[in-house]
Structures are given as structure tokens and as C-alpha cells.
């Protein structure tokens, strides 16, 4: 089983404790999990709902496309 990388979500605020920059995103059993490292609040969203840069509020600066 390959380990998925855990990534912090810059500028995100925990909906439970209101701490900023404490949410980390990782994939567990094909489901995006988000966990606050401060209060341990955890929530998830099925992968097909998360569209990465296609989400409604994401801001894309540029897309890297290797040759």
C-alpha cells in the first residue's frame, strides 16, 4: 500500500476551532480527508466531488504542463 502525502491547505480556517493554516489534506480509502492538526477536527469529501483546481473557490495562478 502506497502512502499518500499529507499537504497543508494554505490560508484555510478550521470550521471548528477557527485556527488558520492548520488543515491538512490527505487521501484515505479513495476519500479526501481534511484534519485540523490543532483540534483534530476531521471531515471528508468523496474524490469525485473534489475537483482540485476546478472547485468553485480555488484560484489558479498557472498550470504546469511538461513537454
N, CA and C atoms as an extended XYZ file, in Angstrom:
201
Properties=species:S:1:pos:R:3:atomname:S:1:resname:S:1:resid:I:1 pbc="F F F"
N         0.843       -1.185        0.000 N   UNK     1
C         0.000        0.000        0.000 CA  UNK     1
C         0.885        1.245        0.000 C   UNK     1
N         0.680        2.123       -0.973 N   UNK     2
C         1.459        3.348       -1.059 CA  UNK     2
C         0.932        4.390       -0.081 C   UNK     2
N         1.859        5.100        0.532 N   UNK     3
C         1.451        6.154        1.464 CA  UNK     3
C         1.176        7.430        0.693 C   UNK     3
N         0.062        8.032        0.981 N   UNK     4
C        -0.282        9.301        0.348 CA  UNK     4
C         0.391       10.433        1.118 C   UNK     4
N         0.793       11.460        0.416 N   UNK     5
C         1.377       12.623        1.066 CA  UNK     5
C         0.288       13.435        1.740 C   UNK     5
N         0.630       13.998        2.872 N   UNK     6
C        -0.279       14.904        3.564 CA  UNK     6
C         0.177       16.319        3.237 C   UNK     6
N        -0.793       17.156        2.855 N   UNK     7
C        -0.470       18.525        2.446 CA  UNK     7
C        -1.285       19.507        3.271 C   UNK     7
N        -0.666       20.614        3.639 N   UNK     8
C        -1.393       21.664        4.339 CA  UNK     8
C        -2.107       22.543        3.324 C   UNK     8
N        -3.252       23.068        3.720 N   UNK     9
C        -4.049       23.930        2.854 CA  UNK     9
C        -3.801       25.372        3.293 C   UNK     9
N        -3.033       26.102        2.502 N   UNK    10
C        -2.638       27.467        2.857 CA  UNK    10
C        -3.845       28.391        2.961 C   UNK    10
N        -3.918       29.112        4.053 N   UNK    11
C        -4.973       30.095        4.245 CA  UNK    11
C        -6.302       29.536        4.696 C   UNK    11
N        -6.397       28.217        4.844 N   UNK    12
C        -7.666       27.599        5.247 CA  UNK    12
C        -7.873       27.755        6.748 C   UNK    12
N        -9.137       27.897        7.136 N   UNK    13
C        -9.501       28.073        8.541 CA  UNK    13
C       -10.336       26.869        8.985 C   UNK    13
N       -10.005       26.318       10.133 N   UNK    14
C       -10.749       25.183       10.674 CA  UNK    14
C       -12.162       25.618       11.027 C   UNK    14
N       -13.177       24.869       10.575 N   UNK    15
C       -14.557       25.257       10.884 CA  UNK    15
C       -14.926       25.048       12.349 C   UNK    15
N       -14.113       24.301       13.089 N   UNK    16
C       -14.429       24.049       14.495 CA  UNK    16
C       -13.713       25.016       15.439 C   UNK    16
N       -12.393       25.154       15.280 N   UNK    17
C       -11.628       25.982       16.230 CA  UNK    17
C       -11.183       27.327       15.653 C   UNK    17
N       -11.479       27.586       14.386 N   UNK    18
C       -11.144       28.845       13.704 CA  UNK    18
C        -9.643       29.117       13.581 C   UNK    18
N        -8.814       28.101       13.757 N   UNK    19
C        -7.368       28.280       13.591 CA  UNK    19
C        -7.036       28.310       12.100 C   UNK    19
N        -6.130       29.214       11.723 N   UNK    20
C        -5.734       29.334       10.325 CA  UNK    20
C        -4.466       28.537       10.059 C   UNK    20
N        -4.366       27.986        8.856 N   UNK    21
C        -3.197       27.238        8.395 CA  UNK    21
C        -2.925       25.986        9.231 C   UNK    21
N        -3.966       25.335        9.715 N   UNK    22
C        -3.789       24.105       10.494 CA  UNK    22
C        -4.448       22.907        9.826 C   UNK    22
N        -5.058       23.097        8.653 N   UNK    23
C        -5.757       21.997        7.981 CA  UNK    23
C        -4.820       21.265        7.036 C   UNK    23
N        -4.797       19.941        7.163 N   UNK    24
C        -4.007       19.135        6.235 CA  UNK    24
C        -4.940       18.224        5.451 C   UNK    24
N        -4.595       18.023        4.204 N   UNK    25
C        -5.397       17.238        3.273 CA  UNK    25
C        -4.644       15.968        2.933 C   UNK    25
N        -5.344       14.842        2.937 N   UNK    26
C        -4.746       13.572        2.537 CA  UNK    26
C        -5.849       12.657        2.025 C   UNK    26
N        -5.463       11.612        1.307 N   UNK    27
C        -6.412       10.654        0.737 CA  UNK    27
C        -6.363        9.388        1.585 C   UNK    27
N        -7.529        8.915        2.001 N   UNK    28
C        -7.626        7.682        2.772 CA  UNK    28
C        -8.795        6.879        2.219 C   UNK    28
N        -8.524        5.680        1.726 N   UNK    29
C        -9.551        4.821        1.116 CA  UNK    29
C       -10.301        5.537       -0.009 C   UNK    29
N        -9.561        6.226       -0.870 N   UNK    30
C       -10.103        6.969       -2.017 CA  UNK    30
C       -11.036        8.104       -1.615 C   UNK    30
N       -10.891        8.616       -0.416 N   UNK    31
C       -11.699        9.744        0.040 CA  UNK    31
C       -10.770       10.836        0.551 C   UNK    31
N       -11.000       12.072        0.084 N   UNK    32
C       -10.218       13.196        0.584 CA  UNK    32
C       -10.579       13.438        2.042 C   UNK    32
N        -9.582       13.417        2.896 N   UNK    33
C        -9.778       13.693        4.311 CA  UNK    33
C        -9.094       15.015        4.633 C   UNK    33
N        -9.721       15.813        5.467 N   UNK    34
C        -9.134       17.057        5.943 CA  UNK    34
C        -9.151       16.992        7.459 C   UNK    34
N        -7.997       17.275        8.055 N   UNK    35
C        -7.905       17.216        9.509 CA  UNK    35
C        -7.173       18.444       10.034 C   UNK    35
N        -7.691       19.013       11.102 N   UNK    36
C        -7.042       20.136       11.767 CA  UNK    36
C        -5.996       19.558       12.722 C   UNK    36
N        -4.757       20.000       12.591 N   UNK    37
C        -3.701       19.477       13.452 CA  UNK    37
C        -3.769       20.079       14.857 C   UNK    37
N        -4.556       21.138       15.019 N   UNK    38
C        -4.676       21.766       16.336 CA  UNK    38
C        -5.764       21.106       17.182 C   UNK    38
N        -6.987       20.987       16.657 N   UNK    39
C        -8.099       20.456       17.459 CA  UNK    39
C        -8.506       19.043       17.047 C   UNK    39
N        -7.866       18.497       15.995 N   UNK    40
C        -8.133       17.145       15.486 CA  UNK    40
C        -9.509       16.986       14.839 C   UNK    40
N       -10.209       18.108       14.560 N   UNK    41
C       -11.485       18.034       13.836 CA  UNK    41
C       -11.188       17.447       12.466 C   UNK    41
N       -12.050       16.544       12.011 N   UNK    42
C       -11.811       15.851       10.750 CA  UNK    42
C       -13.086       15.800        9.929 C   UNK    42
N       -12.952       16.054        8.641 N   UNK    43
C       -14.089       15.922        7.747 CA  UNK    43
C       -13.586       15.391        6.415 C   UNK    43
N       -14.508       14.919        5.586 N   UNK    44
C       -14.103       14.292        4.335 CA  UNK    44
C       -15.045       14.654        3.215 C   UNK    44
N       -14.586       14.317        2.018 N   UNK    45
C       -15.361       14.587        0.813 CA  UNK    45
C       -14.959       13.538       -0.211 C   UNK    45
N       -15.915       12.871       -0.860 N   UNK    46
C       -15.557       11.882       -1.883 CA  UNK    46
C       -14.712       12.508       -2.986 C   UNK    46
N       -13.752       11.759       -3.521 N   UNK    47
C       -12.839       12.274       -4.538 CA  UNK    47
C       -13.569       12.878       -5.730 C   UNK    47
N       -14.652       12.242       -6.170 N   UNK    48
C       -15.341       12.746       -7.357 CA  UNK    48
C       -15.976       14.114       -7.129 C   UNK    48
N       -16.232       14.502       -5.870 N   UNK    49
C       -16.763       15.842       -5.592 CA  UNK    49
C       -15.667       16.882       -5.636 C   UNK    49
N       -14.475       16.503       -5.205 N   UNK    50
C       -13.354       17.438       -5.215 CA  UNK    50
C       -12.772       17.506       -6.600 C   UNK    50
N       -12.713       18.698       -7.152 N   UNK    51
C       -12.202       18.830       -8.500 CA  UNK    51
C       -10.860       19.509       -8.556 C   UNK    51
N       -10.127       19.516       -7.452 N   UNK    52
C        -8.834       20.177       -7.460 CA  UNK    52
C        -8.985       21.632       -7.838 C   UNK    52
N        -8.316       22.053       -8.915 N   UNK    53
C        -8.376       23.455       -9.318 CA  UNK    53
C        -9.710       23.819       -9.963 C   UNK    53
N       -10.610       22.870      -10.139 N   UNK    54
C       -11.914       23.165      -10.721 CA  UNK    54
C       -12.969       23.486       -9.663 C   UNK    54
N       -12.573       23.455       -8.404 N   UNK    55
C       -13.520       23.782       -7.347 CA  UNK    55
C       -13.935       25.237       -7.463 C   UNK    55
N       -15.075       25.545       -6.953 N   UNK    56
C       -15.671       26.860       -7.137 CA  UNK    56
C       -14.800       28.004       -6.624 C   UNK    56
N       -14.135       27.836       -5.477 N   UNK    57
C       -13.433       28.959       -4.870 CA  UNK    57
C       -11.920       28.901       -5.020 C   UNK    57
N       -11.387       27.905       -5.730 N   UNK    58
C        -9.941       27.823       -5.925 CA  UNK    58
C        -9.491       28.908       -6.894 C   UNK    58
N        -8.279       29.401       -6.678 N   UNK    59
C        -7.701       30.380       -7.582 CA  UNK    59
C        -6.463       29.756       -8.205 C   UNK    59
N        -6.449       29.642       -9.522 N   UNK    60
C        -5.341       29.023      -10.225 CA  UNK    60
C        -4.464       30.126      -10.795 C   UNK    60
N        -3.182       30.088      -10.451 N   UNK    61
C        -2.234       31.055      -10.988 CA  UNK    61
C        -1.735       30.567      -12.338 C   UNK    61
N        -1.453       29.292      -12.435 N   UNK    62
C        -0.982       28.721      -13.689 CA  UNK    62
C        -0.982       27.210      -13.596 C   UNK    62
N        -0.966       26.570      -14.733 N   UNK    63
C        -0.961       25.117      -14.776 CA  UNK    63
C         0.314       24.688      -15.470 C   UNK    63
N         1.111       23.849      -14.801 N   UNK    64
C         2.357       23.355      -15.362 CA  UNK    64
C         2.091       22.152      -16.225 C   UNK    64
N         2.492       22.223      -17.490 N   UNK    65
C         2.335       21.105      -18.420 CA  UNK    65
C         3.698       20.777      -19.002 C   UNK    65
N         4.323       19.700      -18.492 N   UNK    66
C         5.651       19.347      -19.025 CA  UNK    66
C         5.554       18.900      -20.481 C   UNK    66
N         6.589       19.156      -21.240 N   UNK    67
C         6.614       18.771      -22.661 CA  UNK    67
C         6.679       17.301      -22.849 C   UNK    67
